[in-house]
Amino acid sequence: MVVKKIICSLIIFFCIGLSSYAEIEKKLLIDEAGVLQPEVFAKIEKHLKTVSQKSGSDAVVVIVSDAGEKSPQDYADDYFDYNDYGQGSEKEGSLLLIITGDGTPGSRYAHISTHGDKTIKTITDSVIEKLLDSLIDGGLKANNYSKGIESYLNTLSGRFYNSLSLLEVGMSLGLALLAFFFKFSGTIRKYKSKGNFAPVPFYDVSKNSLVSFATTDDTFLSTNTASRIIQTSSSKGSSGSSTTHTSSSGQTHGGGGRSF
């Protein structure tokens, strides 16, 4: 009886372990268009895992030849929602959709979908434009998908955390302290070599200063106030805000995209 309980417990723990492993190992890079070579695919996939772990927000890249009957925004939002991406209770994450197109002008498109309060606030409308710039100008425009995605990920990671490793930070601090030590030591030696300084003569403030008090009158004449109404546009988010919408599954997403 005891043996059966132990076996049942092991099976339960094994199943929980498998589910946790599947959660950790969810695919962050999907290349249905087949534009990435195996070694490049592995490199980008590793980079995605690093960004996701350090930021606490899933970083996903999906590459397809077309979005079917859906718009790029709907395709990206639905892919994120229905494939259960996102970390934590808020399902924090972002998905970059790259549509390679059929070679005709305007058929290639890149769209970024964001989800989760922290991610949406971090990847604002202006940040999305910068991410798209780094993606497209960084390689996609020249059909270099791997270079463009790497450029995109470098910009994305910089929005969440310092990309320097602990070793690099430690080395930088060490060099700074070393430079300070040499500078400080040199200054001390310089002053010591000059010997004693001549005493500074006493400065008598009462004898060498003049204070004069006088009464002046300022006459108030009038005031003149001008006002005008500044028109603002509410169609787009400001540089520090994120425009959101609701996906087909009822989830709130931010995002934006453009053709290239």
PyMOL commands that set and color helices and strands:
alter all, ss='L'
color gray80, all
select helices_A, chain A and resi 2-24+38-55+72-82+117-122+125-137+140-142+145-160+166-192
alter helices_A, ss='H'
color red, helices_A
select strands_A, chain A and resi 29-31+58-64+93-99+109-115+244-246+252-259
alter strands_A, ss='S'
color yellow, strands_A
deselect
rebuild
show_as cartoon
